[in-house]
Amino acid sequence: MWRALCFRCVGRNVIGWQAWNSAVGQGQPVRRFVRRQLSEPQHRSLRPVRDVECSSRGSTGLLRPLAFAVTVTGASYTIAAVWQYETFRRLAKPNQHRFSQDRNFYGKAGDFRHQLNAWWNSLYPTEKLVCGIIGVNAAVFVAWRFLPQFSVFMAKYFMASPMAQATCWPMLLCTFSHYNFFHLFVNMYVLWSFAPVASNKFGKEQFLATYVSAGVIASFASYVYNVVRGSMLPSLGASGAIMALIGIVGTSFPDTRLQIAFVSKIFPHSFSADSGVKGLIAFDMLGMVLGWRFLDHAGHLGGMLFGIWYAKYGHQIAKRYRERVVQHWHNLRGKP
């Protein structure tokens, strides 16, 4: 049996996680996780916002998360197939876009609103979808940092740990959860960079289904690794899903030249997408072997491997599944 405390610093949000074995006692913590280094006065000012009991259920505790990952993945691709069908069905209707070129005839009041409207209309559908994902991540970040009354709820559902009371929904919700602004900025920048490439290859509907599926699969990979190591360190962030996009791009376009953003202005460099994927895999495997805790290496590796598999084989399986779903849905909906 494990007991855990989620902490928040008085006056400022500092999410921390401390756990100990009940048999050993609270005086000997065996796991500790704090989002940033704290001074001694800050340590003394920490106060718990959640006190829970949880148990290490071993491999049997992974059955529900596995079922949840399979369910979310199946539901994501089913919804994507129906969404894509409805899009084409709507476009097939005659005279629907007769006035589409004049829909902004009157424009928006004010220069800023006009420029904002023009910028939004200039975006591709995938870019608009990515803006929505970024907006959700930003809203969750605001909840973490500026709405302390939601600390208990956020700690329960937006941080994923295989030994917590809630194990299923956090696998999905933590994909949109960032506590640190730098973490949020880096992930959203990489998402904005790689999402259009993956979407152009598979379509925006399949892109979103793959992104969501990769998030829960990466969380499950993290669960497996933590259960094996007996760790209950929580994880959060979109890195696992974004790693899947990097894996898709690196596998589909291995000779594409890439650069590390901002670093290239100081140290000019470039490398192939294939080399970048291999380097990230090696880095995460090394982190898992050595037990590094700064990053969720198991989640990163799980997302990357899913992306590589999807680019090589998974998209063909998804295509056949989409055809069956569309056929059933068409029979249900009838002719346009």
C-alpha positions as CSV (number, residue, x, y, z in Angstrom):
1,M,0.0,0.0,0.0
2,W,1.3,3.4,-0.9
3,R,0.3,6.8,0.4
4,A,0.8,10.0,-1.6
5,L,0.5,13.8,-1.2
6,C,0.1,16.3,-3.9
7,F,1.5,19.6,-2.8
8,R,0.9,23.3,-3.6
9,C,3.0,26.1,-2.4
10,V,1.2,28.8,-0.5
11,G,0.9,31.9,-2.7
12,R,2.4,30.2,-5.8
13,N,1.5,27.0,-7.6
14,V,4.3,24.4,-7.1
15,I,3.0,21.0,-7.9
16,G,4.9,18.2,-6.1
17,W,4.4,14.6,-5.5
18,Q,5.7,12.6,-2.5
19,A,4.9,8.9,-1.8
20,W,5.9,6.4,0.7
21,N,5.3,2.8,1.6
22,S,2.8,2.6,4.5
23,A,4.7,-0.3,5.9
24,V,7.8,1.8,6.2
25,G,6.1,4.9,7.5
26,Q,5.8,8.5,6.5
27,G,9.2,9.4,7.9
28,Q,11.0,7.5,5.1
29,P,9.7,8.7,1.7
30,V,10.6,6.4,-1.1
31,R,9.5,8.5,-4.1
32,R,9.6,12.3,-4.5
33,F,8.7,14.5,-7.4
34,V,8.8,18.3,-7.5
35,R,8.4,20.3,-10.7
36,R,11.2,22.7,-9.8
37,Q,13.9,23.2,-7.2
38,L,12.7,24.9,-4.1
39,S,14.5,26.8,-1.3
40,E,14.2,25.6,2.3
41,P,11.6,28.3,3.2
42,Q,9.6,27.3,0.1
43,H,9.8,23.6,1.2
44,R,8.4,24.5,4.6
45,S,5.5,26.5,3.0
46,L,4.3,23.5,1.0
47,R,0.9,22.3,2.0
48,P,-0.9,19.2,0.7
49,V,-4.0,19.6,-1.5
50,R,-4.6,15.9,-1.8
51,D,-3.9,12.9,0.4
52,V,-4.6,9.5,-1.2
53,E,-4.0,5.9,-0.7
54,C,-3.0,3.8,-3.7
55,S,-1.6,0.3,-4.2
56,S,0.9,-1.3,-6.6
57,R,-1.4,-3.7,-8.3
58,G,1.4,-5.1,-10.5
59,S,0.6,-6.2,-14.1
60,T,-3.0,-6.8,-13.3
61,G,-3.4,-3.1,-12.7
62,L,-2.6,-2.5,-16.4
63,L,-5.6,-4.4,-17.7
64,R,-8.0,-1.4,-17.4
65,P,-5.5,1.1,-18.9
66,L,-4.9,-1.3,-21.7
67,A,-8.6,-1.7,-22.4
68,F,-9.0,2.1,-22.2
69,A,-6.1,2.6,-24.7
70,V,-7.7,0.2,-27.1
71,T,-11.1,1.8,-26.7
72,V,-9.9,5.3,-27.3
73,T,-7.9,4.2,-30.3
74,G,-10.8,2.4,-31.9
75,A,-13.2,5.3,-31.1
76,S,-10.7,7.9,-32.5
77,Y,-10.4,6.2,-35.9
78,T,-14.2,5.5,-36.0
79,I,-15.0,9.1,-35.4
80,A,-12.4,10.2,-37.9
81,A,-13.9,7.9,-40.6
82,V,-17.4,9.3,-39.9
83,W,-16.1,12.9,-39.8
84,Q,-14.3,12.4,-43.2
85,Y,-17.4,10.9,-44.7
86,E,-19.7,13.7,-43.5
87,T,-17.2,16.3,-44.9
88,F,-17.3,14.8,-48.4
89,R,-21.1,14.3,-48.1
90,R,-21.5,18.0,-47.3
91,L,-19.2,19.0,-50.2
92,A,-21.3,16.9,-52.5
93,K,-24.4,18.9,-52.0
94,P,-25.1,21.2,-54.9
95,N,-25.0,25.0,-54.5
96,Q,-23.7,24.8,-51.0
97,H,-20.8,27.1,-51.6
98,R,-22.5,29.5,-54.0
99,F,-21.8,32.5,-51.8
100,S,-18.6,31.1,-50.2
101,Q,-16.4,33.8,-51.9
102,D,-18.6,36.6,-50.5
103,R,-19.1,35.3,-47.0
104,N,-16.7,38.0,-45.6
105,F,-18.1,40.8,-47.8
106,Y,-18.9,43.0,-44.8
107,G,-15.7,42.1,-43.0
108,K,-15.0,42.7,-39.3
109,A,-15.3,46.0,-37.4
110,G,-11.8,47.3,-36.5
111,D,-8.4,46.8,-38.0
112,F,-7.3,44.2,-35.5
113,R,-10.4,42.1,-35.9
114,H,-10.1,42.4,-39.7
115,Q,-6.4,41.3,-39.6
116,L,-7.2,38.5,-37.3
117,N,-10.1,37.3,-39.5
118,A,-7.9,37.5,-42.6
119,W,-5.1,35.5,-40.8
120,W,-7.6,32.8,-39.7
121,N,-9.1,32.5,-43.2
122,S,-5.6,32.1,-44.6
123,L,-4.9,29.0,-42.5
124,Y,-5.2,25.5,-43.9
125,P,-7.7,23.2,-42.3
126,T,-5.0,21.3,-40.5
127,E,-3.5,24.6,-39.1
128,K,-6.9,25.6,-37.8
129,L,-7.1,22.1,-36.1
130,V,-3.7,22.6,-34.6
131,C,-4.7,26.0,-33.3
132,G,-7.6,24.3,-31.5
133,I,-5.2,21.7,-29.9
134,I,-2.9,24.6,-28.8
135,G,-5.9,26.4,-27.4
136,V,-6.9,23.4,-25.3
137,N,-3.3,23.0,-24.0
138,A,-3.1,26.7,-23.1
139,A,-6.4,26.5,-21.3
140,V,-5.2,23.6,-19.2
141,F,-1.9,25.4,-18.5
142,V,-3.9,28.4,-17.2
143,A,-5.9,26.1,-15.0
144,W,-2.7,24.7,-13.5
145,R,-1.0,28.0,-12.8
146,F,-3.8,30.5,-12.1
147,L,-6.8,28.6,-10.8
148,P,-5.6,27.0,-7.5
149,Q,-9.2,26.0,-6.6
150,F,-8.9,23.3,-9.3
151,S,-5.6,21.9,-7.9
152,V,-7.2,18.7,-6.6
153,F,-9.1,18.0,-9.8
154,M,-6.0,18.8,-12.0
155,A,-3.8,16.5,-9.9
156,K,-6.3,13.7,-10.1
157,Y,-7.1,13.8,-13.8
158,F,-4.4,15.7,-15.6
159,M,-1.4,13.8,-14.2
160,A,-1.0,10.1,-15.1
161,S,0.3,7.5,-12.7
162,P,-0.4,3.7,-12.8
163,M,-0.7,3.7,-9.0
164,A,-3.1,6.6,-8.7
165,Q,-6.8,6.1,-8.0
166,A,-7.8,7.4,-11.5
167,T,-5.7,5.6,-14.1
168,C,-7.8,5.7,-17.3
169,W,-8.9,9.2,-18.1
170,P,-5.6,10.7,-17.1
171,M,-4.0,8.7,-19.9
172,L,-5.9,10.9,-22.3
173,L,-6.1,14.2,-20.4
174,C,-2.5,14.4,-19.5
175,T,-1.7,14.6,-23.3
176,F,-3.2,18.2,-23.1
177,S,-1.6,19.0,-19.8
178,H,1.5,21.2,-19.1
179,Y,2.5,22.8,-15.9
180,N,5.7,24.5,-17.1
181,F,5.5,27.2,-19.8
182,F,8.7,26.2,-21.5
183,H,7.4,22.6,-21.7
184,L,4.2,23.9,-23.3
185,F,6.0,26.2,-25.7
186,V,8.4,23.6,-27.0
187,N,5.7,20.9,-27.5
188,M,3.4,23.3,-29.2
189,Y,6.2,24.6,-31.5
190,V,7.1,21.1,-32.5
191,L,3.4,20.2,-33.0
192,W,2.9,23.3,-35.3
193,S,6.0,22.2,-37.3
194,F,5.3,18.6,-37.8
195,A,1.5,18.4,-37.9
196,P,1.0,19.8,-41.4
197,V,3.4,17.2,-42.9
198,A,1.6,14.3,-41.2
199,S,-1.8,15.7,-42.0
200,N,-1.0,16.2,-45.7
201,K,-0.1,12.5,-45.9
202,F,-3.1,11.1,-44.1
203,G,-5.7,13.8,-43.9
204,K,-6.6,16.0,-40.9
205,E,-9.2,13.5,-39.6
206,Q,-6.7,10.7,-39.5
207,F,-4.1,13.1,-38.1
208,L,-6.3,13.9,-35.1
209,A,-7.2,10.3,-34.5
210,T,-3.5,9.3,-34.7
211,Y,-2.5,12.2,-32.3
212,V,-5.1,11.2,-29.7
213,S,-4.3,7.5,-30.0
214,A,-0.6,8.1,-29.8
215,G,-1.2,10.1,-26.6
216,V,-3.0,7.2,-24.8
217,I,-0.6,4.6,-26.1
218,A,2.4,6.7,-24.9
219,S,0.7,6.9,-21.5
220,F,0.2,3.2,-21.4
221,A,3.9,2.6,-22.3
222,S,4.8,4.9,-19.4
223,Y,2.5,2.9,-17.1
224,V,4.2,-0.4,-18.1
225,Y,7.6,1.1,-17.4
226,N,6.6,2.5,-14.0
227,V,5.0,-0.7,-12.9
228,V,8.2,-2.7,-13.8
229,R,10.3,-0.2,-11.9
230,G,7.9,0.1,-9.0
231,S,7.6,3.9,-9.6
232,M,4.6,6.1,-9.1
233,L,6.1,9.3,-10.5
234,P,3.2,11.0,-12.5
235,S,3.7,12.3,-16.0
236,L,2.0,14.9,-18.1
237,G,2.5,16.6,-21.5
238,A,1.9,16.1,-25.2
239,S,5.4,14.8,-25.9
240,G,4.4,11.2,-26.5
241,A,1.8,12.2,-29.1
242,I,4.3,14.6,-30.7
243,M,6.9,11.9,-30.8
244,A,4.5,9.8,-32.9
245,L,4.3,12.7,-35.4
246,I,8.1,12.9,-35.5
247,G,8.2,9.1,-36.1
248,I,5.7,9.4,-38.9
249,V,7.6,12.2,-40.7
250,G,11.0,10.5,-40.2
251,T,9.7,7.2,-41.5
252,S,7.7,8.7,-44.4
253,F,10.3,11.2,-45.5
254,P,13.7,9.9,-44.1
255,D,15.9,12.1,-46.3
256,T,14.2,15.4,-45.2
257,R,16.7,17.8,-43.7
258,L,15.9,19.1,-40.2
259,Q,17.3,21.6,-37.9
260,I,16.9,22.3,-34.2
261,A,14.9,25.5,-33.8
262,F,16.8,28.5,-32.6
263,V,19.9,26.5,-32.1
264,S,20.6,26.5,-35.8
265,K,21.0,30.3,-35.7
266,I,23.9,29.9,-33.2
267,F,25.4,26.7,-34.5
268,P,24.4,26.1,-38.1
269,H,23.6,22.4,-38.7
270,S,21.3,20.0,-40.3
271,F,20.5,16.3,-40.2
272,S,18.2,13.8,-41.9
273,A,14.8,13.0,-40.4
274,D,15.9,9.4,-40.3
275,S,19.0,10.2,-38.2
276,G,16.9,12.4,-35.9
277,V,14.4,9.6,-35.2
278,K,17.2,7.1,-34.5
279,G,18.9,9.6,-32.2
280,L,15.8,10.2,-30.2
281,I,15.1,6.4,-29.9
282,A,18.7,5.9,-28.7
283,F,18.4,8.8,-26.2
284,D,15.1,7.5,-24.7
285,M,16.4,3.9,-24.5
286,L,19.4,5.2,-22.6
287,G,17.2,7.2,-20.3
288,M,15.1,4.2,-19.5
289,V,18.2,2.0,-18.8
290,L,19.8,4.5,-16.6
291,G,16.6,5.5,-14.9
292,W,16.7,9.2,-15.8
293,R,13.7,11.0,-14.4
294,F,13.8,14.4,-16.0
295,L,11.8,13.2,-19.0
296,D,9.2,10.4,-19.4
297,H,11.5,8.4,-21.7
298,A,9.1,5.4,-21.8
299,G,6.2,7.6,-22.9
300,H,8.4,9.2,-25.6
301,L,9.6,5.9,-26.9
302,G,6.1,4.4,-26.9
303,G,4.8,7.4,-28.9
304,M,7.8,7.2,-31.3
305,L,7.4,3.5,-32.0
306,F,3.7,3.9,-32.5
307,G,4.4,6.6,-35.1
308,I,6.9,4.5,-37.0
309,W,4.5,1.5,-37.0
310,Y,1.6,3.6,-38.2
311,A,3.7,5.1,-41.0
312,K,4.8,1.7,-42.2
313,Y,1.8,-0.6,-41.5
314,G,-0.9,1.1,-39.4
315,H,-2.2,3.5,-42.0
316,Q,-3.1,0.6,-44.2
317,I,-5.0,-1.1,-41.4
318,A,-6.7,2.2,-40.6
319,K,-7.7,2.6,-44.3
320,R,-9.3,-0.8,-44.4
321,Y,-11.1,-0.1,-41.1
322,R,-12.2,3.3,-42.4
323,E,-13.8,1.7,-45.5
324,R,-15.8,-0.7,-43.4
325,V,-17.0,2.1,-41.1
326,V,-17.9,4.4,-44.0
327,Q,-19.9,1.6,-45.7
328,H,-21.9,0.9,-42.5
329,W,-22.4,4.6,-41.9
330,H,-23.5,5.3,-45.5
331,N,-26.0,2.5,-45.3
332,L,-27.3,4.1,-42.1
333,R,-27.5,7.6,-43.4
334,G,-28.8,6.8,-46.9
335,K,-28.2,8.8,-50.0
336,P,-27.2,12.5,-49.7
